[in-house]
Amino acid sequence: MKKYSVSEILIDNIRFPNIGLGAVDSLPIEVKGALPGQRLSIRLVKKGKINKGQVLEVLQPAPREIVPACPVFGLCGGCAFQHIPYDYEVELKTQMVKEIFADFSMDDKFLSTLPAITAYGYRNKMEYSFGDDGEGGNLTLGMRKKGSYYEAVDASGCLLCHGDFGKIQSATLAYFKGVGAHFFHRRKGVGSLRHLVIRHGVNTGELLVNLVTAGDGDYSDYTRLLLDLPLDGAIVGILNTINNSLADAVRPEEVKILHGRDYFNESFVNSDMRYKIPAFSFFQTNTGMTEALYAAIANCTGDLADKTVFDLYCGAGTIGLYLAKTAGAGRVVGVEIVEDAIISARENARLSGVDCDFIVGDVRKIVKELDGAPDVIILDPPREGVAPKAIPDILAFGAKKIVYVSCKPTSLAANLPAFLEGGYTVGKVQCVDMFPRTANVEVVMELCRT
């Protein structure tokens, strides 16, 4: 095949996160978003060490393919698996994770994947992008269109979040269209509207709205509009985050409180845990599955009575507090680089009646300064995994057990050899589907010192 030539391909396998695999004339080709069993017409858009095909037409659907419930599925960049039954999605995710770790010969270590309680309406956070419709230049607000830097697909009817999100998103778009505002065009350097971030306390009903703009502005009328919306929940805070960087990300150079406060509260149904979550602090996206995830972590830690736990990358302290409160950990020390998150972690400890030590610092640097020897270390790093330079210092603690929690299993696989070489073996592995209908899945891995 020559580059840009068109061919038919049968997808016979899938690789994480959602890359279909097939071949044309013995040439292996990757097709993003393709399902096993699909016959496709593709254009070869990249040829070399890795060959990539772009879908032109689905000639034959996959055996278990269904009509997606969302009208913008395929255009929106948010979902990956709305066109298959949920049980099959869980099956594929389990298969893909096992394939990632195939070289480690640990298939027998995997427990049964924990499926989500519900595949829809679970997200407690949405980050919408302002853009245009790609035609008349009309302002839009939604999820980035696949393959586009500036177009946004209307996600007001998104099935993954509460209905209040769609009401706020639709009202926001209508307001800014009405006043003639423009989205921030990073290349041209014009416009001001960048993102709309909504966070939701599922069990408290509290909503936090964050309008992200380039430059300052008067948003008093917009604030009043939001407060007058008929919502099931209650807006407890409206923020304006100013971000003048060129990166297409929410970076808080300055944050103004337009109404209320800059945090929301959340609680758990099955345990007496209460959390204060600041606007920029990490909290699991799926509140309903968070307790299941934490229970899976506790299952890997084992008995924590009178034991010391280091919770690295602790965020607002939710995992460490859960282990201290429900699993009886003797001492918990949390480390997090975001100062506001640590302030909230300390407040969360007070709210939940738990005594923990929370320290502000970069894990890569501060592990050398931590006092005491942990019995168990919890690692819940960002998507890119643990910084390689930090691993030797983590190993030097000599903890009997490390529980690695990963929302990107390929990052965990990249880190794993260093832990194996450092004297650890793989115990239990638990996949937890925190992100139904998307390509992501959480993995909890128990590492035991030999």
Salt bridges, closest charged atoms under 4 A:
GLU30 OE2 - ARG15 NH1 2.84
ASP87 OD1 - ARG64 NH2 3.25
GLU89 OE2 - LYS93 NZ 2.84
GLU89 OE1 - ARG437 NH1 2.73
GLU91 OE1 - ARG64 NH1 3.66
GLU151 OE1 - LYS145 NZ 3.37
ASP164 OD2 - HIS162 ND1 3.75
GLU206 OE2 - ARG261 NH2 3.13
ASP216 OD2 - LYS256 NZ 2.35
ASP221 OD1 - ARG224 NH2 2.20
ASP232 OD2 - HIS162 NE2 3.84
ASP248 OD2 - ARG144 NE 3.33
ASP248 OD1 - HIS195 NE2 3.22
ASP272 OD2 - LYS325 NZ 3.83
GLU347 OE2 - ARG350 NH2 2.57
ASP357 OD2 - ARG331 NE 3.55
ASP433 OD1 - LYS93 NZ 2.93
GLU446 OE2 - LYS401 NZ 2.88
GLU446 OE1 - LYS428 NZ 3.23
